Amino acid sequence: MIKENLAKIKATVPEGVTLVAVSKTKPVSDVQEAYEAGQRIFGENHALEMRDKHEVLPHDIQWHFIGHLQTNKIKYIIPFVTLIHSIDSANLLEAVNKEAKKHERVVDCLLQFHIAQEETKFGLDLDEARQLLESETFKAMQNVRICGVMGMATFTDDMEQVRKEFKHLKDIFNILKKDYFEDQEQFREISMGMSDDYPIAIEEGATLVRVGSKIFGARNYMN
Ligand SMILES: *Cc1c(COP(=O)(O)O)cnc(C)c1O
């Protein structure tokens, strides 16, 4: 089923948009199946789970971290992570930079924005992002590279609400691009859209979509 699901989704994802297969809570055998069907980019939201999967699966997999990252867990993923989607505070970015330096890596990161109505979701607002990007601490960081923005829409059936939130994230991207990253080619990613709303996210300018249950089936618990 995973292979068929992947094929169906890939057929709806245009060139220039990257599919992140979200394998959180799913067994290694499921990831392996998707891998054999050609998928190479996987997303996880728990550091230890991602580390454990990384250890046993083929090493040409690109692992994207998409969940709230606790500073004491950074060390588990820094040696191999390809992209951290979920930088939601200046402190977290500073801690990632510090750990990346130990490993002599430059780690690609996205700034996560709070675009949903729910209070529970993590993320920065535009003012906080400006403060971060204008700080001397940020300017001194040599081991992280900001490649764009990420956001999660409200969990709702109201697709017009979801569309509005994606438009908001795109606006934030455009503002940051113009004010801070105009001449920096790497700042080009907009990570938005999940199983239920990724087609709308693509219409609104997503470059990365994060799809889990539509590929691997429903998860047993909310995560
Ligand atoms: C779980 C998760 C996804 C994928 O969700 P699905 O609805 O299963 O596609 C995408 N992004 C984040 C941040 C997630 O935690």
The ligand as an SDF file (V2000), in Angstrom:
LIG
                    3D

 15 15  0  0  0  0  0  0  0  0999 V2000
    2.6640   14.6900   11.8200 C   0  0  0  0  0  0  0  0  0  0  0  0
    3.1000   15.8890   11.0880 C   0  0  0  0  0  0  0  0  0  0  0  0
    2.8940   16.0110    9.7080 C   0  0  0  0  0  0  0  0  0  0  0  0
    2.1710   14.9790    8.8660 C   0  0  0  0  0  0  0  0  0  0  0  0
    0.8420   14.8840    9.2250 O   0  0  0  0  0  0  0  0  0  0  0  0
   -0.2140   14.0360    8.3600 P   0  0  0  0  0  0  0  0  0  0  0  0
   -1.5040   14.7000    8.6370 O   0  0  0  0  0  0  0  0  0  0  0  0
   -0.1300   12.6540    8.8710 O   0  0  0  0  0  0  0  0  0  0  0  0
    0.2010   14.1380    6.9460 O   0  0  0  0  0  0  0  0  0  0  0  0
    3.3590   17.1590    9.0910 C   0  0  0  0  0  0  0  0  0  0  0  0
    3.9840   18.1170    9.7780 N   0  0  0  0  0  0  0  0  0  0  0  0
    4.2170   18.0330   11.0910 C   0  0  0  0  0  0  0  0  0  0  0  0
    4.9260   19.1430   11.7780 C   0  0  0  0  0  0  0  0  0  0  0  0
    3.7820   16.9180   11.7960 C   0  0  0  0  0  0  0  0  0  0  0  0
    4.0040   16.8460   13.1140 O   0  0  0  0  0  0  0  0  0  0  0  0
  1  2  1  0
  2  3  1  0
  2 14  2  0
  3  4  1  0
  3 10  2  0
  4  5  1  0
  5  6  1  0
  6  7  2  0
  6  8  1  0
  6  9  1  0
 10 11  1  0
 11 12  2  0
 12 13  1  0
 12 14  1  0
 14 15  1  0
M  END
$$$$
